[in-house]
């Protein structure tokens, strides 16, 4: 029985060591993937911030541009009517 027990202990020790080495490798790869994902997320946040700033600029400019466009439409309409009567 001691021989069987010794063989079992050796086999389990080898498997445990192999599992430990594989776990360390997987943990290192997972760390690299998480680090890469964090960099991608940071760049994505920068892009979103830039897009928000651009949208804010367009939103602020939309009011004055809308008023100018309305004024131009009125002027064009009046000019067309005058041309039609003459």
C-alpha positions as CSV (number, residue, x, y, z in Angstrom):
1,X,0.0,0.0,0.0
2,X,2.8,2.4,0.6
3,X,4.0,2.0,-3.0
4,X,0.5,2.9,-4.3
5,X,0.3,5.8,-1.9
6,X,3.7,7.0,-2.9
7,X,2.8,6.8,-6.6
8,X,-0.4,8.6,-6.0
9,X,1.3,11.4,-4.1
10,X,3.9,11.8,-6.8
11,X,1.3,12.0,-9.6
12,X,-0.9,14.5,-7.6
13,X,2.2,16.6,-6.8
14,X,3.1,16.7,-10.5
15,X,-0.4,17.6,-11.5
16,X,-0.6,20.3,-8.8
17,X,2.7,21.8,-9.9
18,X,1.5,21.8,-13.6
19,X,-1.7,23.4,-12.6
20,X,0.1,26.1,-10.6
21,X,2.4,26.9,-13.6
22,X,-0.6,27.1,-15.9
23,X,-2.5,29.3,-13.5
24,X,0.4,31.7,-13.3
25,X,0.6,31.9,-17.1
26,X,-3.1,32.4,-17.5
27,X,-3.1,35.1,-14.8
28,X,-0.2,36.9,-16.6
29,X,-2.1,36.8,-19.9
30,X,-5.3,38.0,-18.2
31,X,-3.4,40.9,-16.7
32,X,-2.1,41.9,-20.1
33,X,-5.6,41.7,-21.6
34,X,-7.1,43.8,-18.8
35,X,-4.4,46.4,-19.2
36,X,-5.1,46.6,-23.0
37,X,-8.8,46.9,-22.4
38,X,-8.2,49.8,-20.0
39,X,-6.1,51.6,-22.6
40,X,-8.8,51.1,-25.2
41,X,-11.5,52.3,-22.8
42,X,-9.5,55.4,-21.9
43,X,-9.1,56.2,-25.6
44,X,-12.8,55.6,-26.2
45,X,-13.6,58.0,-23.3
46,X,-11.4,60.7,-25.0
47,X,-13.2,60.2,-28.3
48,X,-16.6,60.5,-26.5
49,X,-15.4,63.7,-24.7
50,X,-14.3,65.2,-28.1
51,X,-17.6,64.3,-29.7
52,X,-19.5,65.8,-26.8
53,X,-17.4,69.0,-27.1
54,X,-18.2,69.2,-30.8
55,X,-21.9,68.5,-30.3
56,X,-21.9,71.2,-27.6
57,X,-20.3,73.7,-30.0
58,X,-22.9,72.8,-32.7
59,X,-25.7,73.1,-30.3
60,X,-24.5,76.6,-29.2
61,X,-24.1,77.6,-32.8
62,X,-27.5,76.3,-33.9
63,X,-29.4,79.1,-32.3
64,X,-27.7,82.0,-34.1
65,X,-27.4,80.0,-37.3
66,X,-31.1,79.2,-37.2
67,X,-32.0,82.9,-36.7
68,X,-29.7,83.9,-39.6
69,X,-31.3,81.2,-41.9
70,X,-34.8,82.4,-41.0
71,X,-33.8,86.0,-41.7
72,X,-32.3,84.9,-45.1
73,X,-35.4,83.0,-46.0
74,X,-37.6,86.1,-45.3
75,X,-35.3,88.3,-47.4
76,X,-35.4,85.8,-50.2
77,X,-39.1,85.5,-50.1
78,X,-39.5,89.3,-50.1
79,X,-37.1,89.6,-53.0
80,X,-39.0,86.9,-55.0
81,X,-42.3,88.7,-54.5
82,X,-40.8,92.0,-55.6
83,X,-39.4,90.4,-58.7
84,X,-42.7,88.8,-59.5
85,X,-44.6,92.1,-59.3
86,X,-42.2,94.0,-61.5
